């Protein structure tokens, strides 16, 4: 019975996320946040990661959904991995390709759940602690700048 609940819960989450993403349309900086806030909230409830952190990281890493990695690979978090895209010069990107942006959001949350800091911070809303922990775990190649950008995005957009 517990297994059935988990499968149903996961399927309902994915369907809800698909609904919100595909009704989003074209995006400006502010509309990116508006269009993805519900998805971040649903993932926050499921994974115990603050929605503000999920949304700010996606916003910064994808350039509000306008970056090439987000557009071509559906990768809104700058996660490295396999892709099938080869550019005109025969080069492949180092970033992971997703079938849709929902998969990117879910993969980011799953990635975070496998980190040492996750158990300590799960279900807390201290965005600063989360951002610092993610940064110190090696998420960014420029950790200090990355932290400032994420925290500034949270503050500026009142996430």
DRENPAMAR-149537 format. One record per atom (N, C-alpha, C, CB): z, y, x. Coordinates in pm, whole numbers, plus 50000, padded with zeros to 5 digits. Glycine has a CB too. Layout:
N
ZYX ...
***
This chain:
159
500004988150082 500005000050000 500005012550087 501205000049906 500785012550195 500845024050285 499485026450350 501915021950392 498795015550386 497475016750448 496485022950351 496975002850495 496545019250225 495645024850123 495915039750108 495825017549987 497195043650107 497545057850096 496995065750214 499065059650089 497085060150334 496585067050453 495065068850445 496955059250579 494355058350405 492895059150394 492495069350288 492285045350362 493155068850172 492855078450066 493185092650109 493625075049939 494315094450175 494715107650222 493675113250319 496095106950290 493205105050411 492205109250509 490895112750440 491985098250615 490465104550344 489215107150274 489295119750189 488855095250186 490425122150125 490595134350046 490565146550137 491925133849966 491205145550252 491215156550349 489785159650393 492095153050471 489035149550427 487655151550474 486785157450364 487065138350523 486915152650241 486135158150130 486475172850105 486365150050004 487755176050110 488165190050090 487605198850201 489695191050086 487655193950322 487135201750435 485625203650423 487465194750567 484905193150384 483455194350365 483125204950260 482865180850323 483865205050152 483645214850046 483765229050100 484635212649931 484825231650174 485065245250223 484075249450329 486455246450276 483655240150414 482705243650519 481325246250462 482635232550623 480865237950373 479515239450323 479365250550220 479055226550265 480455256150173 480365267750085 480545280650163 481405266849974 480715279550294 481005291250377 479805300350399 481535286750511 478625294950430 477455303250452 477475310650585 477325313150342 476665321250595 476585329250718 477905336550740 475415339450710 478185339450869 479515344450899 479525356450992 480335333550958 480405365750963 480755376351057 482095372151116 480825390750987 482645380351204 483935376951265 485015374951160 484355387851363 485125384351067 486165383350965 485875372150867 486305396450890 484615370250834 484305359550738 484515345850801 482875360950688 484375344650935 484655331750999 486085327550968 484415332551153 486995336950984 488405334050958 488605330950810 489295345851001 488045339050724 488185336850580 487615323150541 487465348050501 486455319850594 485775307450557 486425294850615 484345308050600 487215296350720 487805284650785 489325283750769 487465284650931 489895293550703 491365293950688 491885282050608 491785306950620 491215278550501 491655267250419 491575254250497 490825266350291 490505252550573 490375240350653 491495239650756 488985239850724 491775250850823 492855251150922 494205248250856 492895264850992 494405253250736 495655250850663 495805236150627 495715259450536 494745230050579 494795215750546 495085207350671 493465211250482 494435210650780 494675203250904 496075205850957 493645207151010 496575217850938 497945221250979 498945212550905 498245236150953 498755211250776 499655202950695 499585188350737 499315204250546 498405183850773 498225169850810 498745166750951 496755166150801 498495175651045 498835173051186 500075180251236 497685176751272 500595190051161 501795197251204 501545207651312 502795187551253 500285211951325 499905222451420 499695235151337 498585218551502 500235246551380 500065258651300 498595262051274 500735270351370 498295265451150 496935269151113 496455281051196 496855272550963 497375290151227 497005301951306 496485297851443 498205311351322 497065287751503 496645283151635 495285276251624 497695273551695 495135267351528 493865260351509 492745270451489 493945250651387 492975279851400 491945289751366 491645299151483 492385297851245 492665303751553 492445312951665 491705306151779 493785318351716 492045293851809 491355286651916 489885284751878 492025272851943 489625280651754 488235278951709 487485292151713 488205273151566 488135302751668 487515316051666 487105320451806 488475326351604 488005319251900 487735323552038 486715314352105 489025323752120 486925301452097 486055291952168 484635291552112 486655278152161 484465294651984 483135294251924 482505307951909 483205287551789 483185318251957 482725332051937 482485334551788 481415334952018 483495331251710 483455332651563 482285325051502 483355347451525 482005313251558 480945304751505 479555308551549 481005304951358 479445319151630 478115323951671 477695318951809 478105339051671 478595312451881 478265307552015 477295295852010 479525303352087 476555294252119 475545283552126 476155269752108 474805284152259 477315267552167 477955254452156 478335251452011 479205253752245 478785261651940 479125259851798 477875257651714 479915271951746 476845265451739 475625264551659 474845251651684 474735276351688 474685248151811 473835236651846 474595223451840 473265238651984 475835223451888 476585210951899 477685209451794 477205210052036 477855219351707 478945219551608 480315218551675 478775208051509 480415223351797 481645222551874 482305236351872 481385217752022 483375237651795 484045250551778 485245252051870 484485252251636 485495242451958 486685242852043 486405241552192 487615232052002 485145241052230 484825239852371 485275226752432 485435251052446 485325216352352 485755203152399 484595196652476 486205194052279 484915191752593 483905185452677 483685170952634 484315186052824 482455166352651 482135152552617 480635150552605 482825148652487 480255139552544 478865135252534 478095143152428 478795120352503 476805145552457 475905151252357 474495146052383 475935166752360 473615148152287 472235143352297 471225154552317 471885135652172 471685166552344 470795178052354 470395180152500 471475190652297 469095181352524 468575184452657 467785197452643 467685172752715 468085207352728 467385220152716 465985219252778 468185231352783 465265230352774 463875230452821 463755227652971 463235243752788 464825229453045 464815226653189 465315212653221 465655236853263 465605204853119 466055191153140 467545189553163 465325185353254 468325199953137 469765199453158 470515196653028 470265212553220 471625189653042 472505187052927 473755195452942 472865171952916 474305199452830 475555206852829 476705197152857 475765214152694 477805202352905 478985193952930 479835192552804 479825199753044 479445199352697 480275199552577 479895188652478 480165212952509 480895183952409 480755172952314 479995177652190 482135167452274 479165168752139 478385171452019 479065164951899 476935166452034 479085172051786 479665166951662 478625167151551 480905175151621 478775158351456 477835157851344 477995169951253 478045145051263 479205175751250 479455187851172 480705194651229 479635184551019 480955206751184 482085214051241 483435208351199 482015228551201 483485201551087 484735195151045 485165184851148 484565188550906 484215177051197 484525166951298 485085173651424 483255158751334 484585185451456 485085192951571 486535197151548 484205205351597 486845202351431 488215206551398 489165194651402 488255213151259 488755183551344 489605171551342 489815166351484 488965160551253 488755166251565 488885161251702 489845170051783 487505160851770 489795183151763 490735192051832 492175188251795 490455206851797 492435186451666 493785183051622 494225169551678 493865182751468 493325159851677 493655146751735 493925147751884 492515136751709 493125155851953 493325157952096 494725163552122 492255167552154 495135173252043 496455179352059 497565169252033 496605191451964 497375160351936 498425150651904 498695140752016 498045143151778 497805139752111 497985130452223 498615137052345 496655124552261 498995149352333 499585156652446 501115155352443 499175171552444 501735156552558 503195155052570 503965165052486 503615156452715 503495177052478 504195187652406 504165186052255 503615200952442 503255177652205 503045176652061 504315172951984 501975166452032 505015162652026 506205158151953 507265169051947 506795145552019 507385176552055 508385187252063 508035199051970 508525192352208 506745201851956 506325213551878 505855210351736 505235220451950 505615197751707 505085193951576 505925200051463 505045178551562 505225205551364 505825211751245 506625224451274 506715201851177 506435230451391 507025243551418 505915253851406 507705244051560 506275265951370 505285276451352 505295286851463 505495283251220 505845283451576 505885292551689 504535292251761 507045288851786 503645301051717 502285301251772 502275303651922 501455311951702 503145312251969 503195315252113 503545302652192 504235326352142 504515295052145 504895282552214 503725272652215 506125276252147 503035271552103 501885262552093 500785266752190 501355262351950 500455279552188 499365284452274 499715282352421 499075299452246 500925285352458 501345283452598 501315268652636 502775289052620 501775260052547 501775245652576 500345240352592 502485237952464 499465244552503 498065240152512 497455245152643 497235245352390 497725257552675 497205263652797 497735256552921 497555278452802 499035254252926 499655247753043 499225233153058 501175248653034 498715227352950 498245213452957 496825212653011 498315206952819 496265224353048 494945224353111 493775226253017 494765211953183 494005231652900 492915233252803 491845242952851 493465237952670 492255253252922 491325263452965 491245264253117 491715276952908 490085268453166 489915270353310 490525283653356 488435269753347 490795292553261 491445305453290 492645306853196 490435317553273 493735299753223 494835298753128 495475312053085 495885290253186 495695321253178 496345333853140 495465342053047 496695342053266 494185343253083 493245350753000 493085344052864 491875352053070 492985330852864 492825323352740 494005325652648 492675308352770 495225324852700 496435327152621 496385341052557 497695325652707 496045351052637 495985364852585 494965366152474 495655374652698 493815359952491 492765360752388 493185353952259 491465354552440 493795342252270 494225334852151 495335342552079 494705320652189 496335346952154 497455354152092 497005367552034 498575356352194 496065374152100 495515386552047 494745384151917 494605393152152 494015373251911 493275369651790 494245367151675 492385357151814 495325360251703 496335357551600 496935370751549 497465348251655 497265379451642 497895392251604 496905401351530 498445399451730 495715403251585 494715412151528 494315407851387 493495412751617 494195395051366 493745389851236 494885385651146 492825378051257 496095388451190 497315385351112 497325370851063 497435394950992 497105361951157 497055347651121 498435341951113 496235339651222 
***
